[in-house]
Amino acid sequence: MLVIDDEVLVRFPDLNAKIAVVEGVRVRGEDAGLEEFKERVFAEVRMRYTLDGLKNDERMRKYRDFFWRIGIDPTKIRPASEALIRRVLQGKALPKINSAVDSYNLASMISGVPLAAFDMDTIVGKLCMRFSRRGELFFGIGMEGPKSLSGGEIVVSDEDKLVAIYPYRDSEDTKITLKTEKIIVMACGVPGISDNDLDKALGYAVEYIRRFC
């Protein structure tokens, strides 16, 4: 269901991403069991990482290095997993979105792998990772409106539209809502991250979504 374009593979031959589908979900605004589980995950994160050492963690370093290679400053736009872990280490609350998004955010923190997710009913055909074309429009979650891309950004598209700028921003048009019933989860790899790492991240995400949705 996910195809990586040859042009991307020529530049990044060991780049990979994996997807899983979770069907029959019931997304809630909040879940008491999930809130309790969050505290267990936060405690594990605090045991595993320190704020000063986080940026030098081997896995975080690989994502930061990739961000530099694609022209993104990871001190300003952080990989999702690092950003979530950093908030916990700083004692800041994580945004509460809904039971599905909050669940896969926990999976991202546990695995150290950034995760994306799309409402499957909004996806047209297959997903493709490719370079953007100059002038393509992308409307990301949290943005005030669509922006025109410069061309050359790594994006994920379906057969109709852009669904993500890889690997750090998902589309408003395909986001998970309280009406979502089927979810596509994508584990975002970068060079140096193994297939096993991606499989583990997807495993956590699917497990948590099924448990709390």
Secondary structure, DSSP 8 states (H G I E B T S, - for coil): -EEE-HHHHHH-TT--EEEEEEES----S--HHHHHHHHHHHHHHHHH--TTTGGGSHHHHHHHHHHHHTT--TTTS--HHHHHHHHHHTT-------HHHHHHHHHHHHH---EEEEEGGG--S-EEEEE--TT-EE-BTT-SS-EE--S--EEEE-SSSEEEETTTEEBGGG---TT--EEEEEEE--TT--HHHHHHHHHHHHHHHHHH-
